[in-house]
Amino acid sequence: MTEPKRPELAAPTPELIAKLTEIVGPEHALTDPDQQLPYLREWRDLFIGRSPVVLRPGTTEEVSRILALANEARVAVVPQAGNTGLVGGQTPFETGTEIVLSVSRLKRVREINPAAYHMTVEAGLTLAECHAAAERVDRLFPLSLPSEGTCQIGGNLATNAGGVGVLAYGNARKLVLGLEVVLADGRIVPALKALKKDNTGYDLKDLFIGSEGTLGVITAAVLKLFPRPAESATAMVALAKISHALDLFSLAQETAGRSVTAFEFIPRICIDFVLRNVPGTREPFPQKYPWYVLIEISGAKPDGQAARDMENVLGQATERGLLLDAVLASSLSQARELWRLRESVSESQKPEGGNIKHDVSVPIARIAEFIERADRIVESICPGARPLPLGHFGDGNIHYNIAQPIGMEKERFLELWEPISSAVHALVAEMDGSISAEHGIGRMKRADLVRYKSPVEIDLMRRIKAAFDPNGILNPGKVL
């Protein structure tokens, strides 16, 4: 099947903009360039778009009316939440004809039921606000990202976000019971059911989760809650080589099982970047080591079992020669210091100049092989480039980022983005991996999606898009 032909999209007329402004109110229809800028610029400045108007609806009904008008006029709409995405899926193109629809004013916690372990929230709540809402009733919402203060739950679900909690709790898709979604034509899908079992035909919510705003606009969700861990033990372990991380991960799983809630690997160069560029961070060990793993084990009861499990893991790892050194956090503040080293990696890279990023996954048994081979490929294309492979070992997710060589012009380095990314993604495909583990496709990886997905899969995705959005107004040019 070739991509279906649709009517050409139009630029919004002044009359349409006036009608849309009437829906949200003049203060929430932004046309001033300075007011629009936070909605048009991706935080790394890779994508900077233009828009005739940024709309900030305050209710699901307003979203519905906006989309109905836009669909009738064949005008493109770019849904946006916290604008923290890394593949350009949330930013408009440079044409200046696409309306940006921000869900940031959809901020209500509609219901919270701690006894039944779920809450219903609107799409504009930040992830940190979702955490706080759960904590107020002594529950845990486990999705965890460094951008939690600014990313919004609607965007987290639209991109099927991952993060450090995937090992124990799964990615965003696993944390949703129901969704409220507005379709391209303005119809509302009222599927806010708090059911763990609903076998009545196709599970539509799973189509919207991860669709990056191309099939509908998520306006609310029923989220799963969990008991808050009564205790946790955090340790940072130093390794001689990344291949030892697999044996250490297996040992942690054998010893603590599902109590292992995080297992993050970090190369020395990332620690150097953080210490150099993020004030208030400290060296974790008296000397430098090639690799580090940050392990967290949680316990349901405050009986010290988490610490005993961690000590057992570290003791056996020492006996097997898997680690060079280890530090077990003795307080909550020390655990936070260790976590800050991991969570500050992204912000530490920008002062180092140009950075080429990859969000990929491979089978966990092949992580070490991937890193070794990818490093050689990058060096052959750009001698002196500085790979920064880190990520979530337990789910095979590698953030294979590359900093520019010292002394190289940033612009010259970024010109190599395409050949480097093509080579890295080819290696990922060869190793039966995925070119996008948790960030999505957006506009950055559209060509690679077609290259590495089978023709049958692409055909099905295009058919789904045509069925849900026949006029192609929702986030055109993204994903497909």
Secondary structure, DSSP 8 states (H G I E B T S, - for coil): ---------B---HHHHHHHHHHH-GGGEE-SHHHHHHHHB-TTSS-B---S-EE--SSHHHHHHHHHHHHHHTB-EEEESSS--SSSTTS--TTS--EEEE-TT---EEEEETTTTEEEEETTSBHHHHHHHHHHTTEE---B-TTTTT-BHHHHHHTT--BTTHHHH--GGGGEEEEEEE-TTS-EEEE----S---SS--THHHHTTSTTSS-EEEEEEEE-EE--SEEEEEEEEESSTTHHHHHHHHHHHHHGGGEEEEEEEEHHHHHHHHHHSTT---SSSS--SEEEEEEEEESSSSSHHHHHHHHHHHHHHHTT--SEEEE--SHHHHHHHHHHHHTHHHHHGGG--EE--EEE--GGGHHHHHHHHHHHHHHHSTT-EEEEEEEGGGTEEEEEEE--TT--HHHHHTTHHHHHHHHHHHHHHTT-BS-SSS--TTTTHHHHHHHS-HHHHHHHHHHHHHH-TT--BSTTS--
